[in-house]
């Protein structure tokens, strides 16, 4: 889709939105769809964004001070996928550029990914059959009901996951390096807070969803994995940098961890030369957790409306210093519907937080 003739470019899309959300935006603004620039060289992207007032970026595109220097008209940068390390928030705040991220659009999708991972690792024979082996040997599986599940981290996706697991009769224990054991969140989610050593020692399975920060690099190391209950399975949607690859490889080799499924492996984590390269019981997926039709629909509508709101605001200063992201979905039972094409306000949207 090219910007309508006679109208100055307002919005540059490097990623397609859901069709209805994109059509809604195109009815109100001049929109240019350029997915070819998602992985383009920096110079080509700079030329394209020079006259844009808003841009929807791909996951890999970086927003730096230099990027903003080449976008003098920019009022908003948006992403369908949430990440905190690809955008210079301070530079955007100084330039009065609004950062839009649909941070809660994929909570349920990520929770279901982790649940699917747990079920798959407990019943690995299903995976072999789905991979095309019609004569795979019968594997003795395990049931989630009655098992002990360790929630390592209370990132937002842990909230709907806890509800799903409780309905299956799973006992939940948990640890988060940034959440005190007396915090009311544990009680509200029905999770027994424990120490990290206790979690690893008693859990039949561990689900990792930590809000990653650089200080957590290599957090899961030999000291942590020394306490593993033998035969444990791990699933994670946290960055792979959270794991020490050498420690994880040793645990996967000697049986402390029976199998592990990680979404979002960083470059080189399990490539040739890594101790994890030959581990047949390590499964990696390319950030599939948030990729569902429903989460993309929610994210697309949220981004479309926040861009429209920004470009039509009477004063740009009303969005100074804000990072737009909450959608009223932190309560797993809350509304997750997109608005009608005529309504610019998302049902259930919550106020934004800095």
VEXDREN-2710 file (C-alpha; in Angstrom, 1 decimal):
% VEXDREN-2710
k/r/px/py/pz
1/UNK/0.0/0.0/0.0
2/UNK/1.4/3.4/-1.1
3/UNK/0.5/6.6/0.5
4/UNK/-2.5/8.2/-1.2
5/UNK/-1.6/10.6/-3.9
6/UNK/-1.7/14.2/-2.8
7/UNK/-1.3/13.4/0.8
8/UNK/2.0/13.7/2.7
9/UNK/3.3/10.5/4.2
10/UNK/2.2/10.2/7.8
11/UNK/2.8/6.5/8.7
12/UNK/5.5/4.1/7.5
13/UNK/4.8/0.4/8.1
14/UNK/7.7/-2.0/8.1
15/UNK/5.4/-4.7/9.3
16/UNK/1.9/-5.5/8.1
17/UNK/-0.9/-4.9/10.6
18/UNK/-3.9/-7.2/10.8
19/UNK/-6.0/-6.3/7.7
20/UNK/-8.9/-4.7/9.4
21/UNK/-6.7/-2.6/11.7
22/UNK/-4.5/-1.5/8.8
23/UNK/-7.6/-0.6/6.7
24/UNK/-8.9/1.4/9.6
25/UNK/-5.6/3.3/9.8
26/UNK/-5.5/3.9/6.0
27/UNK/-9.0/5.5/6.1
28/UNK/-7.6/8.2/8.4
29/UNK/-4.0/8.7/7.4
30/UNK/-1.5/8.4/4.5
31/UNK/0.1/5.0/5.0
32/UNK/3.1/3.5/3.2
33/UNK/3.7/-0.3/3.6
34/UNK/7.4/-1.1/3.1
35/UNK/8.1/-4.6/4.5
36/UNK/11.1/-4.7/2.2
37/UNK/12.8/-2.2/4.6
38/UNK/12.5/-4.5/7.7
39/UNK/15.9/-6.0/7.1
40/UNK/17.3/-3.3/4.8
41/UNK/20.5/-1.4/5.2
42/UNK/20.5/1.6/7.5
43/UNK/20.7/4.2/4.7
44/UNK/17.6/2.9/3.0
45/UNK/15.6/3.0/6.2
46/UNK/16.8/6.5/6.9
47/UNK/15.6/7.8/3.5
48/UNK/12.2/6.2/4.0
49/UNK/11.6/7.5/7.6
50/UNK/12.8/11.0/6.8
51/UNK/9.3/12.4/6.2
52/UNK/7.3/10.0/8.3
53/UNK/5.4/11.1/11.4
54/UNK/5.0/7.6/12.7
55/UNK/6.7/4.3/12.0
56/UNK/5.9/0.7/12.8
57/UNK/9.2/-1.1/13.1
58/UNK/10.3/-4.7/12.9
59/UNK/11.7/-6.4/15.9
60/UNK/15.3/-6.1/14.6
61/UNK/15.3/-2.4/13.8
62/UNK/17.1/-0.2/16.3
63/UNK/15.9/3.2/17.4
64/UNK/19.0/5.2/18.4
65/UNK/19.8/8.9/18.6
66/UNK/21.3/8.6/15.2
67/UNK/18.2/7.1/13.8
68/UNK/16.1/9.9/15.3
69/UNK/18.5/12.5/13.8
70/UNK/17.3/11.3/10.3
71/UNK/13.6/11.5/11.3
72/UNK/12.9/15.1/12.1
73/UNK/9.1/14.8/11.8
74/UNK/8.7/11.7/13.8
75/UNK/6.1/11.7/16.6
76/UNK/5.8/8.0/17.3
77/UNK/7.7/4.7/17.0
78/UNK/5.7/1.5/17.4
79/UNK/6.2/-2.2/17.4
80/UNK/3.9/-5.2/17.5
81/UNK/6.6/-7.1/19.4
82/UNK/7.8/-6.0/22.8
83/UNK/11.5/-5.5/23.6
84/UNK/13.3/-3.1/25.8
85/UNK/16.8/-3.3/24.3
86/UNK/16.1/-2.1/20.8
87/UNK/14.9/1.4/21.6
88/UNK/16.7/4.3/23.2
89/UNK/13.9/5.4/25.5
90/UNK/15.8/8.4/26.8
91/UNK/16.5/9.7/23.3
92/UNK/12.9/9.3/22.4
93/UNK/11.8/11.2/25.6
94/UNK/14.2/14.0/24.7
95/UNK/12.9/14.3/21.2
96/UNK/9.2/14.0/22.3
97/UNK/8.8/10.8/20.3
98/UNK/6.2/8.5/21.7
99/UNK/7.1/4.8/22.1
100/UNK/4.2/2.5/21.4
101/UNK/4.4/-1.2/22.4
102/UNK/1.5/-3.5/22.7
103/UNK/3.0/-5.1/25.8
104/UNK/0.1/-7.1/26.9
105/UNK/-1.3/-8.3/23.6
106/UNK/0.7/-11.5/23.7
107/UNK/0.4/-12.5/27.4
108/UNK/-2.1/-15.3/26.8
109/UNK/-0.2/-16.4/23.6
110/UNK/3.0/-16.7/25.6
111/UNK/1.3/-18.5/28.5
112/UNK/-0.2/-21.0/26.1
113/UNK/3.2/-21.5/24.4
114/UNK/4.7/-22.4/27.8
115/UNK/1.8/-24.7/28.6
116/UNK/2.1/-26.4/25.2
117/UNK/5.8/-26.8/25.8
118/UNK/5.3/-28.5/29.2
119/UNK/2.7/-30.9/27.7
120/UNK/5.0/-31.7/24.8
121/UNK/8.0/-32.5/27.0
122/UNK/5.9/-34.6/29.4
123/UNK/4.5/-36.5/26.4
124/UNK/7.4/-36.4/23.9
125/UNK/6.1/-39.3/21.9
126/UNK/3.5/-36.9/20.4
127/UNK/6.2/-34.7/19.1
128/UNK/7.9/-37.6/17.3
129/UNK/4.7/-38.5/15.6
130/UNK/3.9/-35.0/14.6
131/UNK/7.4/-34.8/13.1
132/UNK/6.4/-37.5/10.7
133/UNK/7.6/-40.7/12.4
134/UNK/4.5/-42.9/12.1
135/UNK/6.4/-45.9/13.7
136/UNK/8.0/-44.0/16.6
137/UNK/8.5/-46.2/19.7
138/UNK/6.0/-45.8/22.4
139/UNK/7.3/-43.5/25.1
140/UNK/6.0/-43.7/28.7
141/UNK/4.7/-40.2/29.3
142/UNK/3.9/-38.2/32.4
143/UNK/0.9/-36.2/33.5
144/UNK/0.8/-32.6/34.6
145/UNK/-1.9/-33.3/37.1
146/UNK/-0.4/-33.8/40.5
147/UNK/3.0/-32.5/39.5
148/UNK/5.0/-29.7/41.0
149/UNK/5.7/-26.8/38.7
150/UNK/8.2/-24.1/39.5
151/UNK/7.5/-20.6/38.1
152/UNK/10.9/-19.0/37.8
153/UNK/10.0/-15.3/37.3
154/UNK/6.7/-13.5/37.5
155/UNK/6.7/-11.7/34.2
156/UNK/3.1/-10.9/33.0
157/UNK/2.8/-14.1/31.1
158/UNK/3.2/-16.1/34.3
159/UNK/-0.2/-14.8/35.5
160/UNK/-2.4/-16.5/33.0
161/UNK/-0.1/-19.5/33.0
162/UNK/-0.6/-20.0/36.7
163/UNK/-4.4/-20.0/36.2
164/UNK/-4.1/-22.5/33.4
165/UNK/-1.9/-24.8/35.4
166/UNK/-4.0/-24.7/38.5
167/UNK/-7.0/-25.8/36.5
168/UNK/-5.0/-28.9/35.5
169/UNK/-4.3/-29.8/39.2
170/UNK/-0.7/-28.6/39.3
171/UNK/0.9/-27.5/42.5
172/UNK/2.7/-24.2/41.9
173/UNK/5.9/-23.0/43.7
174/UNK/7.7/-19.9/42.5
175/UNK/10.8/-17.6/42.8
176/UNK/11.5/-14.2/41.2
177/UNK/14.8/-12.4/41.9
178/UNK/12.9/-9.1/41.8
179/UNK/9.8/-10.0/43.9
180/UNK/9.9/-10.4/47.6
181/UNK/8.4/-13.6/49.1
182/UNK/5.9/-11.5/51.1
183/UNK/4.5/-9.7/48.0
184/UNK/0.7/-10.2/47.7
185/UNK/1.2/-11.3/44.1
186/UNK/2.2/-14.8/45.2
187/UNK/-1.0/-15.3/47.2
188/UNK/-3.2/-13.8/44.5
189/UNK/-1.8/-16.2/41.9
190/UNK/-2.0/-19.2/44.3
191/UNK/1.8/-19.8/44.1
192/UNK/3.9/-20.8/47.1
193/UNK/7.0/-18.6/47.2
194/UNK/10.3/-20.5/47.8
195/UNK/14.0/-19.9/47.5
196/UNK/15.6/-20.6/44.2
197/UNK/17.4/-23.7/45.5
198/UNK/14.1/-25.0/46.8
199/UNK/12.3/-24.4/43.5
200/UNK/14.9/-26.3/41.5
201/UNK/15.1/-29.1/44.0
202/UNK/11.4/-29.8/44.3
203/UNK/9.9/-29.0/40.9
204/UNK/9.1/-31.7/38.3
205/UNK/9.1/-28.9/35.7
206/UNK/10.3/-25.3/35.6
207/UNK/8.7/-22.5/33.5
208/UNK/11.0/-19.5/33.1
209/UNK/9.5/-16.1/32.4
210/UNK/11.8/-13.5/33.9
211/UNK/11.8/-9.9/32.8
212/UNK/15.3/-9.9/31.5
213/UNK/18.0/-7.4/32.4
214/UNK/21.7/-7.5/31.7
215/UNK/22.4/-8.2/35.3
216/UNK/20.7/-11.6/34.9
217/UNK/23.1/-12.8/32.2
218/UNK/24.1/-16.4/33.0
219/UNK/21.7/-16.4/36.0
220/UNK/20.9/-20.1/35.5
221/UNK/24.4/-21.5/36.1
222/UNK/26.2/-24.6/37.7
223/UNK/25.4/-23.4/41.2
224/UNK/21.7/-23.2/40.4
225/UNK/21.5/-26.4/38.4
226/UNK/23.4/-28.4/41.0
227/UNK/20.1/-28.7/43.0
228/UNK/18.0/-30.0/40.1
229/UNK/15.5/-32.7/40.8
230/UNK/16.6/-35.5/38.4
231/UNK/14.5/-35.8/35.2
232/UNK/13.2/-32.2/35.4
233/UNK/12.0/-30.5/32.2
234/UNK/12.4/-26.7/31.5
235/UNK/10.5/-24.4/29.3
236/UNK/11.3/-20.7/28.8
237/UNK/10.3/-17.6/26.9
238/UNK/13.1/-15.5/28.5
239/UNK/16.1/-14.5/26.5
240/UNK/18.6/-17.4/26.3
241/UNK/21.3/-15.1/27.8
242/UNK/19.6/-15.9/31.1
243/UNK/21.2/-19.4/30.9
244/UNK/24.9/-20.3/31.1
245/UNK/25.2/-22.5/28.1
246/UNK/28.0/-24.6/29.6
247/UNK/26.0/-25.3/32.8
248/UNK/22.9/-26.0/30.8
249/UNK/24.7/-28.5/28.5
250/UNK/26.1/-30.4/31.5
251/UNK/22.6/-30.6/33.1
252/UNK/21.1/-31.9/29.8
253/UNK/23.9/-34.4/29.5
254/UNK/23.9/-36.0/32.9
255/UNK/20.1/-36.3/33.3
256/UNK/19.4/-33.5/35.8
257/UNK/17.3/-31.9/33.0
258/UNK/15.6/-34.5/30.8
259/UNK/14.7/-31.9/28.1
260/UNK/14.4/-28.2/27.7
261/UNK/12.4/-26.0/25.3
262/UNK/13.6/-22.4/24.8
263/UNK/11.9/-19.7/22.8
264/UNK/14.0/-16.7/21.8
265/UNK/17.6/-18.2/21.5
266/UNK/20.2/-15.5/20.8
267/UNK/22.7/-15.8/18.0
268/UNK/25.4/-18.3/18.8
269/UNK/23.6/-19.8/21.8
270/UNK/23.4/-23.3/20.4
271/UNK/25.3/-22.9/17.1
272/UNK/28.4/-24.9/16.0
273/UNK/31.1/-24.5/18.6
274/UNK/28.6/-24.1/21.5
275/UNK/28.4/-26.9/24.1
276/UNK/24.7/-27.0/23.3
277/UNK/25.1/-27.6/19.6
278/UNK/24.8/-31.4/19.7
279/UNK/22.2/-31.7/22.5
280/UNK/19.3/-33.6/21.1
281/UNK/17.2/-32.9/24.2
282/UNK/17.4/-29.1/23.7
283/UNK/14.6/-27.7/21.6
284/UNK/14.7/-24.1/20.3
285/UNK/11.9/-22.1/18.6
286/UNK/12.3/-18.7/16.9
287/UNK/10.2/-16.5/19.2
288/UNK/7.0/-18.3/18.4
289/UNK/5.4/-17.6/21.8
290/UNK/3.8/-14.4/20.8
291/UNK/2.9/-15.4/17.2
292/UNK/-0.8/-16.2/17.2
293/UNK/-3.6/-14.7/15.0
294/UNK/-5.3/-13.4/18.1
295/UNK/-2.3/-11.7/19.7
296/UNK/-1.4/-10.1/16.3
297/UNK/-5.0/-8.8/16.0
298/UNK/-4.9/-7.3/19.5
299/UNK/-1.4/-5.8/18.9
300/UNK/-2.4/-4.4/15.5
301/UNK/-5.5/-2.6/16.8
302/UNK/-3.6/-1.3/19.8
303/UNK/-0.8/0.1/17.7
304/UNK/-3.1/1.5/15.1
305/UNK/-5.2/3.4/17.6
306/UNK/-2.3/4.8/19.6
307/UNK/-0.7/6.1/16.4
308/UNK/-4.0/7.7/15.4
309/UNK/-4.3/9.2/18.8
310/UNK/-0.8/10.6/18.7
311/UNK/-1.1/12.1/15.2
312/UNK/-4.4/13.8/16.0
313/UNK/-3.6/15.0/19.5
314/UNK/-4.0/18.7/20.0
315/UNK/-0.7/19.0/21.8
316/UNK/2.3/16.7/21.3
317/UNK/3.4/17.4/24.9
318/UNK/0.5/15.3/26.2
319/UNK/2.6/12.2/25.4
320/UNK/5.9/13.4/26.7
321/UNK/7.9/10.8/28.5
322/UNK/5.3/8.0/28.0
323/UNK/5.9/4.5/26.9
324/UNK/2.6/3.2/25.6
325/UNK/2.0/-0.4/26.3
326/UNK/-0.7/-1.5/28.7
327/UNK/-3.9/-2.8/27.3
328/UNK/-5.9/-3.8/30.3
329/UNK/-4.8/-7.4/29.8
330/UNK/-2.7/-7.9/32.9
331/UNK/-5.7/-9.5/34.5
332/UNK/-5.9/-12.8/32.6
333/UNK/-9.6/-12.7/32.7
334/UNK/-9.8/-9.2/31.3
335/UNK/-11.1/-8.2/27.9
336/UNK/-9.0/-9.1/24.9
337/UNK/-11.2/-7.9/22.0
338/UNK/-10.3/-5.4/19.3
339/UNK/-12.6/-2.4/18.7
340/UNK/-15.0/-2.0/15.8
341/UNK/-13.7/-0.1/12.8
342/UNK/-15.7/3.0/13.8
343/UNK/-14.5/3.1/17.4
344/UNK/-11.1/4.6/18.1
345/UNK/-11.0/3.5/21.7
346/UNK/-10.1/-0.1/22.6
347/UNK/-12.5/-1.7/25.0
348/UNK/-10.9/-2.4/28.4
349/UNK/-7.8/-0.2/27.6
350/UNK/-6.1/0.9/30.8
351/UNK/-4.2/4.2/31.4
352/UNK/-0.6/4.1/30.2
353/UNK/2.3/4.2/32.6
354/UNK/5.6/6.0/32.1
END
